[in-house]
Amino acid sequence: MPKIDLEVRKDINTNTPQEANPTSFAGLPTSFVAIEPCQSYSFEEVYQTIRQLFSHLGGLAQYVKSGDRVLLKPNMLAAQAPDKAIVTHPTVVEVVTRMVQELGGYPIIGDSPGGIVGGIQRYWDATGLTRIAKRTGAQLVSFETSKMFRCSSNGSQYYLTKILQQVDVIINLPKLKTHNLMLFTGAVKNMYGVLPGYQKTEFHKHAPHPQDFAKVLLDIYQLSRPHLHLMDAVVGMEGDGPSNGTPRPIGYLLASTDGVALDTIASYLIGFNPATLPTIREAKKRNLGQTKISSNVSTLQELKLNDFKLPSNFLLQIVPKPLVDIFKPLVWVRPKINEKECTRCKTCIRNCPVKAMRLDSDTLRIDYKMCIKCFCCSEICPAHAISLEKSWLARLFVNS
């Protein structure tokens, strides 16, 4: 397939952000979440499962027309192999790529990982997407090197990848994982990747509390307006995600036109009360997503995983901010460096939003007076050498 010329074909109205999922068709509820079992990443099983998911939503042809340029936005958080459950599995990406091509569309695979180490090609290679692109002819695009356009939402300015203005359809391909800061990462959080470069760390700096950062995530979600969401939950991540948790077989793929509804259902299935999640609460304030969600599954309770391990700081994260401020000296969770695992690559130092990390005589140190507990260092550490440390009272609270 020839390389796609990414010239602007239509603009995005950035002055009046709208519901991210405007597409609907007769007889189909706006907030419909399709769920289908999928026990492996074999191409045939994933292909048949995704075809069934899309049929619940009226078929992929409702979204993709011949000649359309279609952006596929996977989760490519780290340059790690797919079996680590950190990134969207390449088989899921390949299946959607081929389905787009079957309809005459031109797939473009793009992302902007935080704290890139060693160049974007290393990420494409490690996650298996280079192989997928060669096999299918799909184009790989780094948002880091693409031009940006300025837009605003709720008084904040953002510079998003111009690729959003150069495609006809956006398909969001999140990975179901826990998240130390936001508790859960899914469809809404995955669109944070359309924000190229070090802007990501700047917004962590200016919005350190989960509820404040949720406002940033919802702004970007609204501005980017993905048309369709397909979540990889064949194997997810439990514990201290999104990169230091443990792979956990879940056995499902989920799809919806409503990313908030999708996150609501997915988070419920792994044991969260969705109403406690910062992104879901913020979405409700904005009337994003629907409060009534329907599905092809009659009893979601039967699918729920009651033994799924949530982030170790889960209970502390849902404590109201005023209480957190009162008990901060006694109840805290903070990043801790494993000196034996640390490779001194300085990725954490370069990406710390408040510059609270430094290398002192070959020893990595954290200035906890400056640290804002965003856990970006833990999230992007290539060696997984940064874990969570809790005060004794925090451990007592969590264990109780």
C-alpha positions in Angstrom: 0.0 0.0 0.0 1.4 3.4 -0.9 2.2 5.8 2.0 -0.8 8.0 2.8 -0.5 11.7 2.2 -1.7 13.2 5.4 -3.1 16.6 4.3 -5.9 18.3 6.1 -9.3 17.2 4.7 -11.6 18.6 7.3 -11.3 20.7 10.5 -12.2 20.0 14.1 -14.4 22.6 15.7 -12.4 23.1 18.8 -14.4 26.0 20.2 -17.4 23.9 21.1 -16.4 20.5 22.2 -19.2 18.0 21.8 -20.1 14.5 22.9 -17.3 12.3 21.7 -19.7 9.7 20.2 -22.3 11.4 18.0 -23.0 8.4 15.8 -26.1 6.5 16.4 -28.6 4.5 14.3 -32.3 3.6 14.5 -33.1 1.1 17.1 -29.7 1.0 18.8 -29.3 2.7 22.2 -26.7 5.5 22.3 -24.8 3.9 25.1 -24.5 0.3 24.1 -21.5 -1.8 25.2 -20.9 -5.0 23.4 -19.0 -7.8 25.3 -17.8 -11.0 23.8 -15.6 -13.8 25.2 -12.1 -14.2 23.7 -9.7 -16.6 25.4 -6.6 -16.2 23.3 -4.8 -13.9 20.9 -5.0 -16.3 18.0 -5.8 -14.3 14.8 -8.8 -16.4 13.9 -10.4 -16.1 17.4 -9.8 -12.4 17.7 -11.0 -11.8 14.2 -14.3 -13.6 14.7 -14.8 -12.0 18.1 -14.3 -8.5 16.8 -16.5 -9.1 13.9 -19.3 -10.2 16.3 -18.7 -7.1 18.5 -19.0 -4.8 15.5 -22.1 -6.6 14.4 -23.7 -5.6 17.8 -22.9 -2.0 16.9 -24.4 -2.2 13.4 -21.2 -3.3 11.6 -17.9 -1.5 11.0 -19.3 -0.3 7.7 -21.4 2.1 9.7 -18.2 4.0 10.5 -15.7 3.2 7.7 -16.3 4.0 4.1 -14.2 3.2 1.1 -11.4 5.8 0.8 -11.6 6.8 4.5 -8.4 7.4 6.4 -8.7 5.7 9.7 -6.6 6.4 12.7 -6.1 3.4 15.0 -4.9 4.6 18.5 -3.6 1.7 20.5 -2.1 1.9 24.0 1.7 1.9 23.4 2.8 3.0 26.9 6.2 1.3 26.8 8.6 -0.5 24.6 7.6 -3.8 26.0 6.6 -7.2 24.6 2.8 -7.8 24.3 2.9 -10.6 26.8 3.6 -8.1 29.6 0.0 -6.8 29.2 1.2 -3.2 29.1 0.2 -2.4 25.5 -2.7 -3.2 23.3 -1.9 -6.6 21.8 -0.8 -6.4 18.2 -3.2 -9.1 17.1 -6.1 -6.8 18.1 -4.5 -4.0 16.1 -3.9 -6.2 13.1 -7.5 -7.5 13.0 -8.9 -4.0 13.0 -6.4 -2.9 10.4 -7.4 -5.7 8.1 -11.1 -5.0 8.6 -10.6 -1.4 7.7 -8.8 -2.5 4.6 -11.6 -4.9 3.7 -13.9 -1.9 3.6 -11.6 0.1 1.3 -10.2 2.2 4.1 -6.6 3.3 4.8 -5.5 2.4 8.3 -2.9 4.6 10.1 -1.5 3.4 13.4 -0.4 6.2 15.7 0.6 7.1 19.3 2.8 9.3 21.5 4.3 7.3 24.4 5.3 9.2 27.4 9.1 9.5 28.1 10.3 8.0 24.8 13.6 6.3 25.3 15.7 5.4 22.3 13.3 6.7 19.6 9.8 5.7 18.6 11.0 2.9 16.3 12.1 0.9 19.4 8.5 1.1 20.6 7.0 0.0 17.3 9.5 -3.0 17.2 9.0 -4.1 20.8 5.2 -4.0 20.8 4.9 -5.9 17.5 3.5 -3.1 15.5 6.4 -2.9 13.1 5.7 -6.4 12.1 1.9 -5.7 11.7 2.6 -2.7 9.5 4.9 -4.6 7.2 2.4 -7.5 6.9 -0.6 -5.3 6.2 0.9 -2.1 4.6 -0.6 0.1 7.3 1.2 3.3 8.0 2.9 3.9 11.4 2.8 7.6 12.5 4.5 9.1 15.5 2.5 12.0 17.0 5.9 13.3 18.3 6.9 14.2 14.8 3.6 15.3 13.4 2.5 18.9 13.4 0.1 20.1 16.1 -2.9 22.3 16.3 -4.1 24.5 19.2 -7.5 24.0 20.8 -9.1 24.9 24.1 -11.6 23.5 26.5 -12.8 24.8 29.8 -10.2 27.5 29.9 -7.2 25.2 29.2 -5.2 25.2 26.0 -3.9 22.0 24.4 -1.8 21.3 21.4 -3.0 18.0 19.9 -1.5 16.0 17.0 -2.7 17.4 13.7 -3.3 13.8 12.6 -6.7 14.1 14.2 -7.6 16.7 11.6 -6.2 14.6 8.8 -8.3 11.5 9.2 -11.9 10.6 8.6 -12.4 8.1 11.4 -10.7 7.5 14.8 -10.8 4.1 16.4 -9.6 4.0 20.0 -7.9 0.7 21.0 -7.3 0.8 24.8 -6.0 -1.9 27.0 -7.8 -2.8 30.3 -5.4 -2.0 33.1 -5.3 -0.6 36.6 -3.6 2.7 37.2 -1.8 4.0 40.3 -3.0 7.6 39.8 -6.3 7.3 38.1 -7.1 3.8 39.5 -8.3 2.6 36.0 -7.1 3.2 32.5 -9.3 2.5 29.5 -10.9 4.4 26.7 -10.9 7.9 28.1 -7.3 7.7 29.5 -6.0 6.2 26.2 -6.7 9.3 24.3 -4.2 11.2 26.4 -1.7 9.9 23.9 -2.9 12.4 21.2 -1.1 15.0 23.3 2.5 14.9 21.9 5.7 15.5 23.7 6.4 16.9 27.1 3.0 18.5 27.4 2.0 15.3 29.2 4.3 16.0 32.1 3.3 19.7 32.3 -0.4 18.7 32.8 0.6 16.3 35.5 2.4 19.2 37.2 -0.5 21.6 37.0 -3.2 19.0 37.8 -1.5 16.6 40.4 -4.7 15.5 42.1 -6.6 12.7 40.4 -9.8 14.7 40.2 -8.0 17.6 38.6 -6.2 15.4 36.2 -9.5 13.8 35.2 -10.6 17.2 33.9 -7.6 17.2 31.6 -8.3 13.7 30.4 -12.0 14.5 29.7 -11.0 17.8 27.9 -8.7 15.8 25.5 -11.3 13.0 25.1 -13.9 15.5 24.1 -11.6 17.4 21.7 -10.3 14.3 20.0 -13.7 12.7 19.5 -13.0 9.1 18.7 -15.8 7.4 16.8 -15.4 3.9 18.1 -13.7 2.1 21.0 -12.5 -1.4 21.1 -11.0 -2.6 24.4 -8.4 -5.3 24.7 -9.3 -7.3 27.8 -8.2 -10.7 26.7 -5.4 -10.3 29.2 -5.4 -7.2 31.3 -3.3 -5.8 34.1 -4.1 -6.0 37.8 -2.3 -4.6 40.8 -0.1 -1.5 40.5 -0.7 -0.7 36.8 -0.4 0.7 34.2 3.1 -0.8 33.8 4.2 -2.4 37.1 1.2 -4.6 37.7 0.7 -8.3 36.9 -0.8 -9.7 33.6 -4.2 -11.2 34.4 -6.3 -13.3 32.0 -9.8 -11.7 31.7 -11.0 -13.3 28.5 -13.1 -10.6 26.9 -13.1 -8.0 24.2 -15.5 -5.0 24.5 -16.7 -2.3 22.1 -18.8 0.8 22.1 -19.3 4.2 20.5 -19.3 5.6 24.0 -15.9 5.5 25.7 -17.3 6.6 29.1 -19.9 3.8 29.0 -17.2 1.3 28.0 -15.0 2.4 30.9 -18.0 2.1 33.3 -18.7 -1.5 32.3 -15.1 -2.6 32.1 -14.2 -1.1 35.5 -17.2 -2.7 37.0 -16.2 -6.1 35.7 -12.9 -6.0 37.5 -14.3 -4.9 40.8 -14.5 -1.1 40.9 -17.5 0.9 41.8 -17.4 3.1 38.7 -18.8 6.0 40.6 -15.5 6.2 42.6 -13.3 6.6 39.5 -12.2 10.2 38.8 -12.8 10.1 35.0 -16.3 8.7 35.4 -17.2 11.3 38.0 -15.9 14.1 35.8 -17.8 12.7 32.8 -21.0 12.7 34.7 -20.6 16.3 35.6 -20.2 17.1 31.9 -23.1 14.9 30.9 -20.7 12.8 28.8 -21.7 9.2 28.3 -25.1 7.8 29.3 -26.3 7.0 32.8 -28.3 4.1 31.4 -26.1 1.6 29.6 -27.3 -1.5 27.8 -25.4 -4.5 26.6 -25.7 -7.7 24.7 -25.0 -9.5 28.1 -28.1 -9.8 30.3 -26.4 -10.3 33.6 -23.0 -8.5 34.0 -22.8 -9.7 37.6 -21.9 -13.2 36.2 -18.9 -11.8 34.4 -17.5 -9.9 37.3 -14.0 -10.9 38.6 -14.3 -10.6 42.4 -10.6 -11.5 43.0 -9.1 -9.0 40.6 -6.3 -7.1 42.4 -6.9 -3.3 42.4 -4.1 -0.8 42.9 -2.5 -1.1 46.3 -3.3 2.6 47.0 -6.9 2.2 45.8 -8.6 3.1 49.1 -6.4 6.1 49.7 -7.1 7.5 46.2 -10.9 7.6 46.8 -10.5 9.6 50.0 -11.9 13.2 49.6 -9.1 15.7 48.9 -9.7 17.8 52.1 -9.2 14.7 54.2 -6.1 13.8 52.3 -4.6 17.3 53.0 -5.4 16.9 56.7 -3.8 13.5 57.1 -1.0 13.9 54.5 1.9 13.9 57.1 0.7 10.5 58.4 -0.9 8.7 55.5 1.1 8.8 52.3 2.0 6.7 49.3 5.1 7.7 47.3 7.5 6.2 44.6 10.4 4.2 45.9 13.5 3.3 43.9 14.9 -0.2 43.7 18.6 0.4 43.5 19.4 -3.1 42.3 17.0 -2.8 39.4 17.7 0.8 38.4 19.9 1.1 35.3 20.6 4.9 35.8 19.0 5.6 32.3 17.6 8.9 33.7 14.3 8.5 32.0 12.5 9.4 35.3 14.7 12.4 35.8 13.9 13.8 32.3 10.2 13.2 32.7 9.5 14.2 36.3 7.0 17.1 36.0 8.4 18.9 39.0 12.1 17.9 38.7 12.1 16.1 42.0 14.5 13.4 40.9 18.3 13.6 40.5 21.3 11.3 40.2 23.7 11.9 43.1 27.0 9.9 43.0 25.5 7.2 40.9 22.5 7.0 43.3 19.0 8.0 42.1 17.3 10.2 44.7 13.8 11.6 45.1 13.1 14.9 46.8 9.8 14.0 48.5 9.1 17.6 49.5 8.9 18.4 45.8 7.3 15.1 44.6 3.6 15.5 43.7 2.9 11.7 43.7 1.8 11.5 40.1 3.8 8.2 39.7 4.9 9.1 36.2 8.4 7.8 37.1 7.0 4.4 38.0 4.8 4.4 34.9 7.6 5.0 32.4 10.6 3.3 34.0 11.9 0.9 31.4 13.4 -1.3 34.1 10.3 -1.4 36.4 12.7 -0.2 39.1 10.2 2.2 40.8 7.5 0.8 43.1 5.0 2.3 45.6 6.0 2.8 49.2 3.4 3.4 51.9 3.6 4.9 55.4 2.7 2.4 58.2 -0.7 4.1 58.7 -1.4 3.9 55.0 -0.6 0.2 55.0 -2.8 -0.3 58.0 -5.7 1.6 56.3 -5.3 -0.3 53.0 -5.0 -3.7 54.7 -8.0 -3.1 56.8 
